[in-house]
């Protein structure tokens, strides 16, 4: 399916990732990256699309500064 994700952030230094798995009961090693936004102090909103049939999706946020206001997905 087609998935759309919207990231909303203020002054973020880091990486915002969407990870997926095909496992019904996933272990840490089952997750893989399907989308990422690398930021260096930006403020704004980013919209990304990706395609795939996954069992689970999750956000993985790794940052050193700033605020992530929301990560919203539509599928």
C-alpha positions as CSV (number, residue, x, y, z in Angstrom):
1,X,0.0,0.0,0.0
2,X,0.9,3.7,-0.3
3,X,1.8,5.4,3.0
4,X,2.2,9.1,3.7
5,X,4.0,10.4,6.7
6,X,4.2,14.0,7.9
7,X,6.9,15.2,10.3
8,X,6.4,18.4,12.2
9,X,9.5,19.8,14.1
10,X,11.2,22.9,15.5
11,X,15.0,23.3,15.5
12,X,15.8,19.6,15.3
13,X,19.3,18.3,14.9
14,X,18.9,14.6,14.2
15,X,17.2,11.9,12.2
16,X,13.5,11.0,12.1
17,X,12.9,7.5,10.7
18,X,10.0,5.3,9.9
19,X,10.8,1.6,10.3
20,X,8.8,-1.4,9.2
21,X,8.6,-5.2,9.8
22,X,7.1,-8.2,8.2
23,X,7.1,-10.2,11.5
24,X,3.9,-10.6,13.4
25,X,5.8,-10.6,16.7
26,X,9.0,-8.6,15.9
27,X,12.3,-8.7,17.6
28,X,14.8,-5.8,17.4
29,X,16.6,-7.4,14.4
30,X,13.3,-7.6,12.4
31,X,12.9,-3.8,11.8
32,X,14.2,-2.1,8.7
33,X,14.1,1.6,7.6
34,X,11.6,2.6,4.9
35,X,11.9,6.5,5.3
36,X,14.2,9.0,6.9
37,X,14.6,12.7,7.3
38,X,18.0,14.1,8.4
39,X,17.7,17.5,10.0
40,X,20.4,20.1,11.0
41,X,18.5,22.7,13.0
42,X,15.5,23.1,10.7
43,X,12.0,24.1,11.7
44,X,9.1,23.0,9.5
45,X,7.0,20.2,8.1
46,X,8.1,17.4,5.8
47,X,5.8,15.1,4.0
48,X,7.1,11.8,2.6
49,X,5.5,8.8,0.7
50,X,6.6,5.2,0.6
51,X,5.1,2.0,-0.6
52,X,5.0,-1.5,0.9
53,X,2.8,-4.1,2.7
54,X,4.0,-4.2,6.3
55,X,2.7,-5.8,9.4
56,X,4.0,-3.1,11.8
57,X,5.3,0.5,11.3
58,X,7.0,2.6,14.0
59,X,8.8,5.9,14.3
60,X,12.4,6.0,15.5
61,X,13.6,9.5,16.5
62,X,17.3,10.1,17.2
63,X,18.1,13.7,18.0
64,X,20.3,15.9,20.1
65,X,18.4,19.2,20.1
66,X,15.0,20.6,19.1
67,X,11.4,19.5,19.4
68,X,9.4,16.9,17.4
69,X,5.8,18.1,17.6
70,X,4.2,15.2,15.8
71,X,4.7,12.4,13.3
72,X,1.4,11.5,11.6
73,X,0.8,8.7,9.1
74,X,-2.0,7.9,6.7
75,X,-2.2,4.6,4.8
